[in-house]
Amino acid sequence: MAKRCYYEVLGVLRGASDADLKSAFRKLAMKYHPDRNAGDKDAEHRFKEINEAYEVLRDADKRAAYDRFGHAAFEHGMGGGPGPGFGADFATTFSDIFDDLFGMGGRRARSGGRERGADLRYNMEITLEEAFAGKAAQIRIPTSVICETCSGGGAKPGTKPKTCPTCSGLGKIRHAQGFFTLERTCPSCQGRGQVIDDPCKSCAGSGRVTKERALSVNVPAGVEDGTRIRLAGEGEAGVRGGPPGDLYIFLSIAPHAFFQRDGADLHCRVPISMVAAALGGGFDVPTIDGGKTRVKVPEATQSGRRFRLQGKGMPVLRSKQLGDMYVQVVVETPQNLTKRQKELLVEFDKHSSEKTQPEASGFFGRVKEFFDGLGSRPNSP
């Protein structure tokens, strides 16, 4: 049976780049892998065909010979064609495919065994005033730090880690299975490439110990609830001298007794008397910077009216701009009236008219018109 064109097998053009060849090979190898097609002879044949095609085309010399002479280039020993074994590049490529198939990506040993330390989280609550002005805070966190006895190496002072005899320092081992090679983390050194015969007594060979650390944190002005501050390299120390992780500080802002925040703006509600709303007046309100400001209330102010105080809100993060402050007045209905106060209100009501209460008069006027309209409609059949 005549062999198919290697380019046709991989589904690429003759001018395909190395990256295109590798990508096509990965997709097809995953599709026709025997573990995904148990008992399927056609899939097994395709899988071998794909491997053979890629083994030739990935090699520049073999590809050049194939482009010139076709399959004849590898007949009768010409050109050293594809054999039963595979090179290191192929083993690495197939290891990538194996990771994709079985979800083992990310488990490979880090170069030299330098494992990065874990990131840490610290929750900090601040007041709205601190969010306005910013804050320099001191925090204490328990974390893993480099062992001072062994300087993070993990070995007893005076000794050194040795190259792992199982993997020869690679941190991974390979073994053949059929016509392909599998790669996995070395079980002896856990991918570090080194073993310690005489571990440090202070850290038991990990190169780090648990200790409480004091750190300074600068909280900028204008931060909002949920803001995250990253302190690079302030997380846990890495294993055996590996790079440290980061520390993430999550900010929450405590509820305020007077203000509610909306971005850079502040809102507050202030109750005023019925007399102050009717006749006008004013009152002082506190501001977030610790001062106070005067709010003037004009005559005939209705409940719910808002007054804007420009530039009295929160700072915008990393900006010189300030938000505004909005004061909403709520007219308070009098309670616990004396007999005389009730008499005065009754007398006031007698002298009220549409001019003194235009909104109420207009509303009830429309209600009367609505009911009058219902009464004038003909009865339905």
C-alpha angles and dihedrals in degrees: 000000000000117000119244121241109275092227089052090049091056094038096236136121122255091253094053116141124238089256091053091049093050093047093050091047093051093051095047094042090053091047097050100032111139092233089061095043105040112186094004106130094186091055090048090052092048091048092054090044091053092049092050093049094049093045089061102037096046090061112076095212095046091046091052090051091048093048089054104038105015118212089339089074090075100040120108092012096302115154097356095270129202113312134185093275129070131218129243093265091054091048090053092047093049090047088057090052091048089054090051092049098048103027096248096134115128094029095097119117117261116246110278091358092277099151116192117238121248123267116247133215126212123185116213127184119203134177125252089248090056090049088053098049101027125238142234105213135183117216133182121211133177109231145145114274133182112283108249093204096063098018089239097302095110095223126111111266109272093029134082135211114263130225109267108255092206098060100016090238097306095111091224138066133212131210132181121244112182110308098343138061126236126206128203141164114282108256093207099058099018090237097307095111091224137077129203117221095181109033125200111266094217096058102017090239099304094107093230141076134199115257139155113250131197116219135181117229125192111207108198122224115265100033116155133215108286096024112153122215118197121208105193116221095007096107127089119322115253122254113271096353097324119150116279124249126239132263118230118198114201114202126211124183118222118234113267124229094224113014134062116199129222109178106297094344127089126209132196137170121223123190116221131185124260089244093052090050092049100041101028130238139148146249141198122248128190120245127217092248090064098261132098138235136200122247116199117212115205124214118282095021111174125220112267097031113145127217119202120218105194118221095007096108135083126307117255109245113262091001139093092228123111129206126227135259120230120202116196117196121214117197108226119220110229116253135194093025122189121233091257092050091052091050090052092051092049090050090048091051091052090057095044120112141172088281094059095043106024097156095052092043092050093048096050090043090059090047090055091050090050094054092043088055092052092053093051095054117106117250114265115250 
